């Protein structure tokens, strides 16, 4: 298991920092829980993003490819201690397969994605367990729409016209998920960067 002491330097800085006044506290973190993918699967998805029209799409970096299980939004840093045990409770890797290339949302696409086939329903069950545990703690509001597992491989560039079709294909390779991770998302001009705060390898 990855040593969390190496995963959470920014969190320790924020929690341990002393505010300059009583009205100033640690900055909130943009948190989400995600399923991590094996390296060969990330490479295949990154190649798909690179094959898309680069004037229309901005590919997602290979290390940033993931499946979002629950987006918590802006949360105080101390919430990490409550969320970590939920992440660490998962141990079994869902067996999945890459599916169709999709534009989301369908009518005015903002992202280029690849759907994931979940033949046994194991990923849906994992996502439901995590969502329920977070909801019970008052940390998450479940989405009304059904969970549709997918990986975003590219994002629409500013001022680009959303395309109506995605003439791309990816082989339907099968794989087992690598890990479940709680991430903090940090916005940069070149795109969001993700810092792992708690992670559990799956087997």
KEZA-410494 format. One line per 8 residues: number of its first residue (from 0); their letters; for each residue z, y, x of C-alpha. Coordinates in steps of 0.5 Angstrom, whole numbers. Layout:
residues N
NUM> a> Z Y X ~ ...
***
This chain:
residues 203
0> xxxxxxxx> 0 0 0 ~ -2 7 2 ~ 4 11 5 ~ 6 16 0 ~ 9 21 6 ~ 2 21 8 ~ -1 23 2 ~ 3 28 -1
8> xxxxxxxx> 3 34 5 ~ 1 40 0 ~ 6 37 -6 ~ 12 37 -1 ~ 10 44 1 ~ 10 47 -6 ~ 17 43 -8 ~ 20 45 -2
16> xxxxxxxx> 18 52 -1 ~ 23 57 -3 ~ 21 63 -8 ~ 21 70 -6 ~ 24 72 -12 ~ 27 68 -18 ~ 21 70 -22 ~ 16 66 -17
24> xxxxxxxx> 16 58 -17 ~ 11 53 -14 ~ 4 54 -16 ~ 2 49 -22 ~ -2 43 -20 ~ -9 41 -23 ~ -7 33 -24 ~ -11 27 -26
32> xxxxxxxx> -11 20 -26 ~ -17 16 -24 ~ -20 9 -22 ~ -22 9 -15 ~ -29 5 -13 ~ -30 0 -7 ~ -34 4 -2 ~ -41 0 -3
40> xxxxxxxx> -41 2 -10 ~ -39 9 -8 ~ -45 9 -3 ~ -50 7 -9 ~ -48 12 -13 ~ -48 17 -8 ~ -55 15 -7 ~ -57 16 -14
48> xxxxxxxx> -54 23 -14 ~ -58 25 -8 ~ -65 22 -11 ~ -64 27 -17 ~ -68 33 -17 ~ -64 37 -12 ~ -66 44 -16 ~ -63 42 -22
56> xxxxxxxx> -57 37 -20 ~ -51 38 -15 ~ -49 31 -12 ~ -42 29 -12 ~ -39 28 -5 ~ -39 20 -4 ~ -31 21 -3 ~ -30 25 -10
64> xxxxxxxx> -34 19 -14 ~ -29 16 -19 ~ -27 14 -26 ~ -23 19 -30 ~ -17 15 -34 ~ -13 21 -36 ~ -14 29 -34 ~ -7 32 -35
72> xxxxxxxx> -9 39 -33 ~ -4 44 -30 ~ 2 41 -29 ~ 9 43 -25 ~ 9 40 -18 ~ 16 36 -20 ~ 12 32 -26 ~ 9 28 -20
80> xxxxxxxx> 15 24 -19 ~ 15 22 -27 ~ 7 20 -26 ~ 8 16 -20 ~ 11 10 -23 ~ 6 10 -28 ~ 1 9 -23 ~ 5 4 -19
88> xxxxxxxx> 6 0 -25 ~ -2 -3 -25 ~ -4 -8 -20 ~ -10 -12 -23 ~ -17 -10 -22 ~ -22 -10 -27 ~ -28 -13 -26 ~ -34 -8 -28
96> xxxxxxxx> -41 -7 -27 ~ -46 -1 -26 ~ -49 1 -33 ~ -54 6 -35 ~ -56 13 -32 ~ -53 18 -38 ~ -54 25 -39 ~ -47 28 -42
104> xxxxxxxx> -46 31 -46 ~ -53 29 -49 ~ -55 35 -53 ~ -54 40 -47 ~ -53 36 -41 ~ -48 39 -35 ~ -47 32 -31 ~ -51 26 -29
112> xxxxxxxx> -47 20 -30 ~ -47 12 -29 ~ -44 8 -35 ~ -39 3 -33 ~ -40 -4 -37 ~ -33 -7 -38 ~ -34 -14 -41 ~ -27 -16 -41
120> xxxxxxxx> -24 -10 -44 ~ -19 -10 -38 ~ -21 -3 -36 ~ -20 0 -43 ~ -13 -4 -43 ~ -11 0 -37 ~ -13 6 -39 ~ -10 5 -46
128> xxxxxxxx> -3 3 -42 ~ -3 9 -37 ~ -5 14 -43 ~ 1 11 -47 ~ 6 12 -42 ~ 4 19 -40 ~ 4 21 -48 ~ 11 18 -48
136> xxxxxxxx> 13 23 -43 ~ 10 29 -46 ~ 5 30 -40 ~ -1 28 -44 ~ -5 29 -50 ~ -10 23 -51 ~ -17 25 -53 ~ -20 24 -60
144> xxxxxxxx> -26 21 -57 ~ -26 14 -55 ~ -26 12 -48 ~ -32 12 -45 ~ -32 9 -37 ~ -37 13 -33 ~ -38 16 -26 ~ -40 23 -25
152> xxxxxxxx> -46 23 -19 ~ -48 30 -20 ~ -47 37 -24 ~ -52 42 -26 ~ -53 47 -22 ~ -52 54 -24 ~ -58 57 -28 ~ -61 51 -28
160> xxxxxxxx> -64 49 -35 ~ -61 42 -37 ~ -66 37 -37 ~ -67 32 -43 ~ -68 26 -39 ~ -66 22 -33 ~ -71 18 -30 ~ -67 15 -25
168> xxxxxxxx> -64 7 -25 ~ -59 4 -21 ~ -58 -4 -20 ~ -53 -7 -25 ~ -48 -9 -19 ~ -42 -12 -21 ~ -35 -10 -17 ~ -28 -10 -18
176> xxxxxxxx> -24 -3 -18 ~ -21 -1 -11 ~ -14 3 -14 ~ -11 7 -19 ~ -9 14 -16 ~ -6 21 -18 ~ -10 26 -16 ~ -9 34 -15
184> xxxxxxxx> -16 38 -16 ~ -17 44 -12 ~ -22 48 -13 ~ -27 51 -7 ~ -33 55 -7 ~ -37 48 -5 ~ -34 44 -11 ~ -27 41 -13
192> xxxxxxxx> -23 37 -7 ~ -18 32 -9 ~ -12 30 -6 ~ -9 23 -7 ~ -1 24 -9 ~ 0 17 -11 ~ -4 11 -10 ~ -4 3 -12
200> xxx> -9 -2 -9 ~ -11 -7 -14 ~ -12 -14 -13
***
